[in-house]
């Protein structure tokens, strides 16, 4: 019996069912299949193109003049948001307005020909094509109507368009796919469920647009604050929050965190990011996810701390916030935040704010380090920027250096510096900023002490000379008494005057005489203290008068003032008034010329410093290179359009008259050429002065570094004597252990110093090991 069953099951199927069990390779496709698919594809493209054009026209996409219901009413709804009146005055559409819109849809070609298209494409394919077109039209409309436009009424405008135009258009078209003859009066309005669905679809496109524009919105945050409200509803789910943070982080990486962006620009965007995400998410969870890369990148930039400190100390007393944000050379926004938001930050970070009725729990995707806080701990601008640095000591040291540079300037008051210190003491405490307080007190006390000493020693010069007397050319000396232990060294502005310790800057004799009087007056008031003059600090106010009558005023460093003073003929001071009275003679005196080597020897300055000072005054048209004498300069007593010294008439009127002789066109061309040449020469001189100043600063920095490294020479010599030959890494490790406070230099700087010791013969190198010489 079993064998019979198996045999019957192995037989071939009957003819009636043979087609079901045949191999698929034996089945032939219908004839003209390729032609049929080509026709269908062409019909699909035609219908999609037609329905897209009709949909854009009916929905008003890219039509700035489109109005709904189009009755030329005063407060009609305009599809273009910028042209639309405020939404609170826009006229609500009536039933008759709706019927007119429905009738227009029914009259369109895509609706009247829907029966033909349905026969060619089929009902299902027709609906899929229509859905694709509507999806594209939604995106196009949102980008056209709201891209770069930030207003609190954007969502109201979009909801109105989706309710009264989009939903009605979709409802009429879908009804036309089911019925052949349609009466506009028999089509009911869209249901509230459908309207809400279409509004959510439109808002989704708006959210996507705002996410793509988020970086641009943050860059111009003051003008785009309203745009952040469009994103608030989006960040309600963990998936949406992750999408926003990842999209914005990629934009930061590609558009901001690169060498082409300055540190000030990066910090400005970071500050705007804090403000924007503080508005989106007051808990600071989103900010903690997007700020990590920015903070790490800022830590790697060497000038970040200087930019931050300079911004905190900037003066914004006369600038409104909009002008503060527009500054590009100083980060003044930090000073504005410190003065206007600091008091609120203390209340916001309080852990005892139990009566806050707006409190919300942390979202489910919050990181552990951001949970459990009751305020804006992670969204405080000043706190976030200061926390970029490894410790507060780094910030306080830079604050001391920058504050010292500001306090040494000639200022009428120091209210700004006092205010900043008071605000920072709230964050760091009095102990951390004790040195800064002493520096500020030194400057304020010096002003009162300076008045007393000058009065007692008779150094005050009358501002207004008596009748018949000429103003005195004697310079006024004002000093600031600094507490040496509390003031930092200023390597960026302290030039090294000579290679040997005994070579010092030599101020003019009349300045030295006033110093002696000033010291005597100080010792009378402070009998247990003594003054030590710092020639490299301070500012000199210059006022120069030239033979052609022009004047030059500026504030320069003391060594620069010493260089230009050396061109004054001190050997004939008693005839100074006679020489000045004879400057209007027709035969001008030969200007004084001095070489860089002469000035270096006379003033006790390095040639690099002397050359940088001379080139600075060349760029200001005070000095000029001496023809035929390389590396020599002379005073430019007479300014000519070509910047050449004038040997003819000295009267400025004569120069103007001579320039006007001849054809006017030729004279104008000559003056234009001369002006162009003068501008080019001045630009070249300015560049040369900058290069020379940079070279002088570099040389000074290298000498200063060598001087500091020389302190560690005895440690190195002792180690190599006691422990024998050692490689570079071990020497660096040992110095880090034995030097008080740690060894502040890296291996490369230590290798350069060890090589200099090898050249001096104090140590030797064998292979990779250094050992004591001999």
C-alpha positions in Angstrom: 0.0 0.0 0.0 2.8 2.4 0.9 4.6 1.7 -2.4 1.5 2.4 -4.4 1.1 5.8 -2.7 4.7 6.7 -3.4 4.4 5.6 -7.0 1.3 7.7 -7.5 2.9 10.8 -6.0 5.8 10.6 -8.4 3.7 10.8 -11.5 3.4 13.9 -13.6 0.5 16.3 -12.8 -2.5 16.4 -15.0 -2.8 18.8 -18.0 -5.2 21.0 -16.0 -2.5 21.8 -13.4 0.6 21.5 -15.5 1.0 25.2 -16.0 1.3 25.7 -12.2 4.1 23.2 -11.8 6.1 24.0 -14.9 9.5 25.6 -14.7 9.4 29.5 -14.8 12.0 29.5 -17.6 9.4 28.0 -19.9 6.9 30.9 -19.3 7.0 33.5 -22.1 6.4 37.2 -21.3 3.5 38.9 -23.0 4.1 40.4 -26.4 5.1 44.2 -26.6 6.0 44.3 -22.9 8.9 46.8 -23.5 6.7 49.1 -25.5 4.0 49.0 -22.8 6.5 49.9 -20.1 7.9 52.7 -22.1 4.5 54.2 -22.7 3.6 53.9 -19.0 6.8 55.6 -18.0 6.3 58.4 -20.4 2.7 58.9 -19.3 3.8 58.9 -15.7 6.3 61.7 -16.4 3.8 63.7 -18.3 1.1 63.5 -15.6 3.7 64.3 -12.8 4.9 67.3 -14.7 1.4 68.6 -15.4 0.1 68.0 -11.8 3.2 69.6 -10.3 2.7 72.8 -12.4 -1.0 72.9 -11.6 -0.4 72.3 -7.9 2.2 75.1 -7.6 -0.2 77.5 -9.3 -3.2 76.6 -7.2 -1.2 76.6 -3.9 0.6 79.9 -4.8 4.1 78.5 -4.6 6.8 81.0 -5.8 4.1 83.6 -6.5 4.8 86.8 -4.5 1.4 88.3 -5.4 -0.8 85.4 -4.7 -3.6 86.2 -2.3 -6.4 84.1 -0.7 -9.3 84.3 -1.4 -8.2 86.8 -4.1 -11.0 89.3 -3.8 -8.7 92.4 -3.5 -9.7 92.8 0.2 -7.7 95.0 2.5 -6.4 92.2 4.8 -6.2 89.2 2.5 -4.0 86.3 3.3 -0.8 86.5 1.2 0.9 83.2 0.5 4.3 84.9 0.6 5.0 85.5 4.3 6.9 88.8 3.9 4.0 90.3 1.9 1.3 89.0 4.3 -0.3 91.4 6.8 -0.2 90.4 10.5 -2.0 87.2 11.2 -4.2 88.8 13.9 -5.8 91.1 11.2 -5.9 88.6 8.3 -9.5 88.0 7.2 -10.9 84.5 7.9 -12.2 82.8 4.7 -16.0 82.5 4.4 -18.0 79.6 3.0 -18.3 81.4 -0.3 -14.5 81.9 -0.4 -14.0 78.2 0.1 -16.5 77.3 -2.7 -14.6 79.7 -5.0 -11.3 77.9 -4.2 -12.9 74.5 -4.7 -14.4 75.5 -8.0 -11.0 76.7 -9.2 -9.4 73.4 -8.4 -12.2 71.6 -10.3 -11.6 73.8 -13.3 -7.9 73.0 -13.5 -6.7 70.7 -16.2 -5.3 68.1 -13.9 -8.8 67.6 -12.4 -10.8 67.8 -15.6 -8.5 65.2 -17.3 -8.3 62.9 -14.3 -10.5 60.3 -16.0 -8.2 60.0 -18.9 -5.1 59.8 -16.7 -6.8 57.2 -14.5 -7.5 55.0 -17.5 -3.9 55.2 -18.6 -2.2 54.9 -15.3 -4.6 53.3 -12.9 -6.1 54.7 -9.7 -3.3 53.5 -7.4 -0.5 54.8 -9.5 -2.3 58.1 -9.9 -2.5 58.6 -6.2 1.1 57.7 -5.6 2.2 60.3 -8.2 0.0 62.9 -6.6 1.4 62.1 -3.1 5.0 62.5 -4.5 4.0 65.8 -6.0 2.4 67.1 -2.8 5.5 66.0 -0.8 7.7 68.1 -3.1 5.4 71.0 -3.2 5.3 71.1 0.6 9.1 71.3 0.8 9.3 73.9 -2.0 6.7 76.1 -0.4 8.3 76.1 3.1 11.7 76.9 1.7 10.4 79.6 -0.6 8.1 81.3 2.0 10.2 81.0 5.2 13.9 80.5 4.3 15.9 83.2 6.1 12.6 84.7 7.6 12.3 84.5 11.4 9.1 85.7 13.0 6.8 84.6 15.7 3.9 84.3 13.3 5.5 81.9 10.9 3.8 78.8 12.3 0.4 80.6 12.3 0.9 81.5 8.7 1.9 78.0 7.7 -1.1 76.5 9.6 -3.5 78.9 7.8 -2.1 77.8 4.4 -2.3 74.1 5.3 -5.9 74.4 6.6 -7.6 76.5 4.0 -5.6 75.7 0.8 -3.5 72.5 1.1 -6.1 70.4 2.8 -8.9 71.6 0.5 -6.9 71.0 -2.6 -5.9 67.4 -1.6 -9.5 66.6 -0.6 -11.0 67.8 -3.9 -8.4 65.9 -6.0 -8.8 62.6 -4.1 -12.6 63.0 -4.5 -12.2 63.5 -8.2 -10.3 60.2 -8.5 -13.4 58.4 -7.1 -16.2 60.3 -8.8 -16.7 61.4 -12.4 -19.1 64.3 -12.0 -18.5 66.5 -9.0 -20.4 69.5 -7.7 -18.4 72.0 -5.7 -21.3 72.6 -3.4 -21.5 68.9 -2.5 -17.9 68.6 -1.4 -17.7 68.9 2.4 -14.9 70.8 4.1 -11.9 68.8 5.3 -12.2 67.1 8.6 -10.3 68.4 11.6 -8.3 65.1 11.6 -7.1 65.7 8.0 -6.4 69.3 8.7 -4.3 68.5 11.7 -2.4 65.8 9.7 -1.6 68.2 6.9 -0.5 70.9 9.4 1.9 68.4 11.1 3.3 67.5 7.7 3.9 71.2 6.9 5.4 71.8 10.3 7.8 68.9 9.8 9.1 70.6 6.7 9.5 73.9 8.6 11.4 72.0 11.4 13.7 70.5 8.8 14.4 73.9 7.3 15.2 75.4 10.7 17.6 72.6 11.5 19.4 73.2 8.3 19.5 76.9 9.1 20.5 76.5 12.7 24.1 77.3 12.2 23.3 80.5 10.3 20.7 81.4 12.8 23.2 81.2 15.7 25.8 83.2 13.8 23.3 86.1 13.5 21.5 85.2 16.7 20.3 88.7 17.6 18.3 88.9 14.4 17.1 85.3 14.4 15.9 84.7 17.9 12.3 84.2 16.8 13.4 81.3 14.6 14.4 79.2 17.6 10.7 79.1 18.6 10.0 77.0 15.5 12.3 74.3 16.8 11.0 74.1 20.4 8.2 71.7 19.4 10.6 69.5 17.5 12.9 68.6 20.4 10.3 66.8 22.4 11.5 63.3 21.6 15.0 61.7 22.0 15.2 60.9 18.3 14.5 64.5 17.3 17.0 65.8 19.9 19.7 63.5 18.6 19.0 64.6 15.0 19.3 68.3 15.9 22.5 67.8 17.8 24.2 65.6 15.2 23.2 67.9 12.4 24.5 71.0 14.2 27.7 69.3 15.3 28.5 68.4 11.7 27.9 72.0 10.7 30.2 73.2 13.4 33.0 70.9 12.3 32.8 71.8 8.7 32.1 75.5 8.8 33.7 76.8 12.0 36.3 74.5 13.5 39.1 75.0 11.0 42.2 77.1 10.8 40.5 79.7 8.6 38.3 80.9 11.4 39.8 83.3 14.0 39.6 82.6 17.7 37.3 85.6 18.2 34.9 84.3 15.5 34.8 80.8 17.1 34.1 82.3 20.6 31.4 84.5 19.2 29.7 81.5 17.7 30.2 79.6 20.9 28.6 82.4 23.0 25.6 82.5 20.5 25.3 78.7 20.7 25.0 79.0 24.5 22.3 81.6 24.2 20.4 79.7 21.5 20.4 76.3 23.2 19.7 78.0 26.5 16.4 79.2 24.9 15.7 75.8 23.3 16.6 73.7 26.3 17.1 75.6 29.6 18.4 72.4 31.3 21.5 72.5 29.2 21.3 68.9 28.0 21.5 69.8 24.3 24.2 72.3 24.8 26.4 69.7 26.5 26.1 67.5 23.4 27.1 70.1 20.9 29.7 72.1 22.8 32.2 69.4 23.4 34.0 69.7 20.1 34.1 73.5 20.3 35.5 73.5 23.8 38.2 71.0 22.9 39.1 73.0 19.8 39.3 76.3 21.8 41.6 74.6 24.4 44.0 73.8 21.6 44.3 77.4 20.4 47.1 79.3 22.1 45.4 82.7 22.0 42.1 81.7 23.4 42.8 82.8 27.0 44.2 86.1 25.8 41.1 86.8 23.7 38.8 85.9 26.6 40.6 88.1 29.1 40.8 91.0 26.7 37.1 90.7 26.0 36.2 90.7 29.7 38.2 93.9 30.2 36.9 95.8 27.2 35.0 99.0 27.7 31.3 98.8 26.6 29.9 101.7 28.7 29.1 103.7 25.6 28.1 100.9 23.3 24.7 99.3 23.0 24.5 95.5 22.7 24.0 95.5 19.0 27.2 97.4 18.5 29.0 95.2 21.0 28.1 92.1 19.0 29.4 93.7 15.8 32.9 94.2 17.0 35.4 91.8 15.4 38.7 92.8 17.0 37.7 92.4 20.6 35.3 90.0 22.2 33.2 92.7 23.9 30.2 90.4 24.3 32.0 88.8 27.3 32.1 92.2 29.1 28.4 92.7 28.3 27.5 89.3 29.7 29.6 89.9 32.8 28.0 93.2 33.6 24.4 92.4 32.6 23.9 88.7 33.3 26.2 88.0 36.2 23.6 88.9 38.9 21.0 86.7 37.3 23.4 83.8 37.0 23.8 83.6 40.8 20.1 83.2 41.3 19.7 80.7 38.4 22.3 78.3 39.8 20.9 78.1 43.2 20.1 74.6 44.5 17.5 75.8 46.9 15.0 77.2 44.4 12.1 75.0 45.6 9.4 77.5 44.6 10.2 77.5 40.9 6.8 76.5 39.4 8.4 76.2 35.9 10.8 73.4 36.9 10.9 70.5 34.5 12.6 67.1 35.0 15.7 66.2 33.0 15.0 64.5 29.7 15.5 60.8 29.3 18.6 61.3 27.1 20.4 63.6 29.6 24.0 62.7 30.4 24.8 61.8 34.1 27.0 64.9 34.5 24.1 67.2 33.5 21.4 65.7 35.8 20.6 66.7 39.3 21.2 70.5 38.9 18.5 73.1 39.4 19.5 75.9 37.1 21.6 77.2 34.3 24.9 75.8 35.5 25.7 74.6 32.0 24.2 77.5 30.1 26.1 80.4 31.9 28.1 82.2 29.3 30.9 83.5 31.5 31.1 80.2 33.5 31.3 78.2 30.3 34.0 80.3 28.8 36.1 80.4 31.9 35.8 76.7 32.4 37.6 76.2 29.1 40.9 76.3 30.9 42.4 73.6 32.9 42.4 75.6 36.2 41.5 79.0 37.4 45.2 79.8 38.0 45.8 79.9 34.3 43.0 82.4 33.8 44.1 84.5 36.8 47.7 84.7 35.5 46.6 85.9 32.1 44.2 88.4 33.8 47.1 89.8 35.7 49.2 90.3 32.6 46.4 91.9 30.6 45.3 94.1 33.5 48.9 95.3 34.0 49.1 96.4 30.3 45.8 98.3 30.7 46.8 99.9 34.0 50.1 101.2 32.6 48.3 103.2 29.9 47.4 106.9 30.3 43.8 106.7 31.3 41.5 109.2 33.0 39.9 106.6 35.2 39.9 102.8 35.9 36.2 102.3 36.5 36.0 99.5 33.9 38.8 97.5 35.5 37.3 98.0 39.0 33.9 96.8 37.9 35.4 93.7 36.2 37.4 92.8 39.3 34.3 93.1 41.5 32.3 90.8 39.2 35.1 88.3 39.0 35.6 88.2 42.7 32.1 86.8 43.0 33.2 83.8 40.9 36.8 83.3 42.1 36.9 84.8 45.5 39.0 87.6 47.0 42.1 85.4 47.5 42.6 84.4 43.9 42.4 88.1 42.7 44.5 89.6 45.5 47.4 90.5 43.2 45.0 92.2 40.8 43.5 94.3 43.6 47.0 95.3 44.7 47.9 96.3 41.1 44.8 98.4 40.8 45.4 100.1 44.2 49.0 100.8 43.2 47.8 102.8 40.2 45.2 104.7 42.1 47.6 105.5 44.9 50.3 106.5 42.4 48.1 109.2 41.0 47.7 110.9 44.3 51.4 110.4 45.2 52.5 111.8 41.9 50.6 115.0 42.4 52.2 115.4 45.9 55.8 114.7 44.7 55.6 117.0 41.7 54.2 119.8 43.8 56.8 119.4 46.6 59.7 119.2 44.1 58.5 122.1 41.9 58.1 119.8 38.8 54.7 121.2 37.9 54.8 123.2 34.7 52.1 125.8 34.2 49.5 124.7 31.6 49.0 128.3 30.6 52.1 130.4 30.4 52.1 133.9 31.7 51.6 136.9 29.4 54.6 137.5 27.2 56.1 134.1 28.0 56.5 131.2 25.5 55.3 127.7 26.3 58.0 125.5 27.8 59.3 122.6 25.8 60.4 120.8 29.0 58.7 117.4 29.1 56.6 116.4 32.1 57.5 113.2 34.0 54.7 111.3 35.7 55.4 108.0 37.5 53.4 105.0 38.6 54.8 103.3 41.7 54.3 99.6 41.4 54.6 96.9 44.1 57.3 94.6 42.6 56.1 91.4 44.2 52.5 91.7 42.9 53.1 92.9 39.3 53.8 90.3 36.6 56.5 90.5 34.0 55.3 91.6 30.6 57.3 89.6 28.0 55.1 90.8 25.1 56.0 94.4 25.6 59.3 94.3 27.4 62.2 94.7 25.0 65.7 93.5 25.8 68.0 96.5 25.5 71.4 94.8 25.2 73.2 91.6 25.1 75.2 92.3 28.3 73.7 92.9 31.7 75.7 96.2 32.0 74.2 97.6 28.8 71.0 99.6 29.7 68.7 102.1 27.9 70.0 105.6 28.4 67.1 108.1 28.6 67.7 111.8 27.7 69.6 113.9 30.3 66.7 116.2 31.2 64.6 113.0 32.0 67.4 111.7 34.2 67.5 115.0 36.0 63.7 114.9 36.7 64.1 111.4 37.9 66.6 112.4 40.5 64.2 115.1 41.8 61.3 112.6 41.8 63.4 110.1 43.7 64.2 112.7 46.4 60.6 113.6 46.8 59.6 110.0 47.1 62.2 109.2 49.7 61.0 112.1 51.8 57.4 110.7 51.8 58.4 106.9 52.0 61.7 106.9 53.9 61.9 103.1 54.1 61.4 102.5 50.4 63.4 103.1 47.3 62.5 103.6 43.6 63.9 101.4 40.8 63.0 102.8 37.4 61.7 100.4 34.7 62.7 102.0 31.4 60.9 99.4 29.4 57.4 100.2 30.8 55.3 103.3 30.3 54.1 105.5 27.5 55.5 108.7 26.1 53.2 111.3 24.5 55.0 112.9 21.6 54.3 116.2 19.9 56.7 117.0 17.1 56.9 120.2 15.0 58.6 120.3 11.7 60.1 123.1 9.6 57.3 123.2 7.1 54.8 123.9 9.9 53.2 120.5 10.2 52.9 118.7 13.5 52.8 115.0 14.6 51.3 113.7 17.8 51.3 110.1 19.1 51.9 107.8 22.1 55.0 105.6 21.8 57.1 103.4 24.0 60.0 104.9 25.9 62.8 103.5 23.7 61.0 104.7 20.6 60.8 108.2 22.1 64.5 108.0 22.9 65.3 107.2 19.3 63.4 110.1 17.8 64.7 112.4 20.6 68.3 111.5 19.5 67.6 113.4 16.2 67.2 116.6 18.2 70.3 118.8 18.1 71.1 118.9 21.9 74.5 120.4 21.3 72.9 123.7 20.6 70.0 123.8 23.0 70.7 127.4 23.9 70.0 128.4 20.3 66.9 126.3 20.0 64.6 129.3 19.9 66.7 131.0 17.2 66.7 127.9 15.1 63.0 127.5 15.4 62.4 131.1 14.5 64.5 130.7 11.4 62.6 127.7 10.0 60.7 129.9 7.7 63.9 131.1 6.0 64.3 130.3 2.3 67.4 128.2 3.0 66.4 125.3 5.3 68.9 123.8 7.6 70.4 120.5 6.8 68.5 117.8 8.7 70.3 115.7 11.3 71.3 112.2 10.0 72.3 109.3 12.2 73.0 105.6 11.6 71.6 102.7 13.4 75.0 101.8 14.9 75.4 105.3 16.3 71.9 105.3 17.8 72.5 101.9 19.3 75.7 103.0 21.0 74.3 106.3 22.1 71.0 104.9 23.6 72.2 101.5 24.7 69.7 99.6 22.5 70.1 96.7 20.2 70.3 97.5 16.5 67.1 95.5 15.9 65.2 97.8 18.3 66.7 100.9 16.9 65.9 99.9 13.3 62.3 99.0 14.2 61.8 102.4 15.8 63.3 104.2 12.8 61.1 102.4 10.4 58.1 103.1 12.5 58.8 106.9 12.2 59.5 106.4 8.5 56.0 105.0 8.0 54.7 108.1 9.9 56.7 110.5 7.6 58.8 111.7 10.5 62.1 110.2 9.4 63.4 109.3 5.9 66.3 107.1 4.8 69.4 109.2 4.2 70.4 109.0 0.5 73.8 107.5 -0.1 74.1 106.3 3.5 72.7 102.8 4.1 71.1 102.1 7.4 71.0 105.8 8.2 68.0 108.1 8.7 67.3 111.8 8.9 64.4 114.0 9.9 61.8 114.8 7.1 61.5 118.5 7.8 59.8 119.3 4.6 57.0 117.1 3.2 56.8 116.9 -0.6 54.1 115.0 -2.5 56.8 112.6 -3.5 58.1 112.5 0.1 61.5 113.9 -1.1 63.2 116.6 0.9 62.6 120.1 -0.5 65.6 122.2 -1.2 63.8 125.2 -2.8 61.4 127.6 -1.1 60.3 126.6 2.4 57.0 128.3 2.4 54.1 125.9 2.0 52.3 128.4 -0.2 55.2 128.4 -2.6 55.0 124.6 -2.9 51.3 124.8 -3.8 51.9 127.7 -6.3 54.7 125.7 -8.0 52.6 122.6 -8.3 49.9 124.7 -10.1 52.2 126.0 -12.8 51.7 124.5 -16.3 48.8 122.7 -17.9 46.2 121.7 -15.4 45.9 118.2 -16.7 49.6 117.6 -16.4 49.6 119.1 -12.9 46.8 116.9 -11.8 48.5 113.8 -13.3 51.7 114.6 -11.5 49.9 115.1 -8.2 48.0 111.8 -8.6 51.2 110.0 -9.5 52.9 111.6 -6.5 50.1 110.7 -4.2 50.1 107.1 -5.4 53.8 106.9 -5.0 53.6 108.4 -1.5 50.9 106.0 -0.5 52.9 103.0 -1.9 56.1 104.2 -0.1 54.2 104.7 3.2 52.6 101.2 2.9 56.1 99.7 2.2 57.6 101.6 5.2 54.7 100.4 7.4 55.3 96.8 6.4 59.1 97.2 6.9 58.4 98.7 10.4 56.2 95.8 11.3 58.7 93.2 10.1 61.5 95.0 12.0 59.4 95.2 15.2 58.5 91.5 14.9 62.2 90.6 14.4 63.2 92.7 17.4 60.5 91.1 19.6 61.6 87.7 18.4 65.2 88.4 19.3 64.1 89.8 22.7 62.0 86.7 23.4 64.9 84.4 22.5 67.3 86.3 24.8 64.8 86.3 27.6 64.2 82.6 27.2 67.9 82.0 27.2 68.3 84.1 30.4 65.5 82.1 32.1 67.0 78.8 31.0 70.4 79.8 32.3 68.9 79.5 35.8 68.6 75.7 35.3 72.2 75.3 34.1 73.5 74.6 37.6 70.8 71.9 38.1 71.8 70.2 34.9 75.5 70.4 35.7 75.0 69.0 39.1 72.9 66.1 37.8 75.4 65.1 35.2 78.3 65.3 37.7 76.6 63.2 40.3 74.7 60.6 38.2 76.8 60.4 35.0 75.6 60.6 31.4 71.8 60.8 30.9 69.5 61.0 27.9 67.3 64.0 27.2 64.0 62.5 28.5 65.6 61.5 31.8 67.1 65.0 32.2 63.7 66.5 31.6 62.1 64.1 34.1 64.7 64.9 36.7 64.4 68.6 36.2 60.6 68.3 36.7 61.3 66.6 40.1 64.1 68.8 41.5 63.1 72.3 40.2 60.7 74.1 42.6 57.3 74.5 40.8 58.2 72.1 38.0 60.2 72.5 34.8 58.2 74.9 32.6 59.8 74.0 29.2 59.4 71.1 26.8 61.9 68.6 25.4 62.6 70.7 22.2 63.4 73.8 24.2 65.6 71.8 26.6 67.4 70.2 23.6 68.2 73.6 22.2 69.6 74.7 25.6 71.7 71.6 26.0 73.1 72.1 22.6 74.1 75.6 23.5 75.8 74.2 26.6 77.7 71.8 24.4 78.9 74.7 22.2 80.1 76.5 25.3 82.0 73.4 26.3 80.4 72.9 29.7 78.9 69.5 28.7 79.5 66.9 26.0 77.2 64.7 24.0 77.9 61.0 23.2 75.3 59.3 21.1 72.0 60.3 22.7 73.5 60.9 26.2 74.7 64.1 27.7 77.6 64.1 30.2 79.8 66.6 32.1 82.7 67.9 30.0 86.2 66.8 30.9 
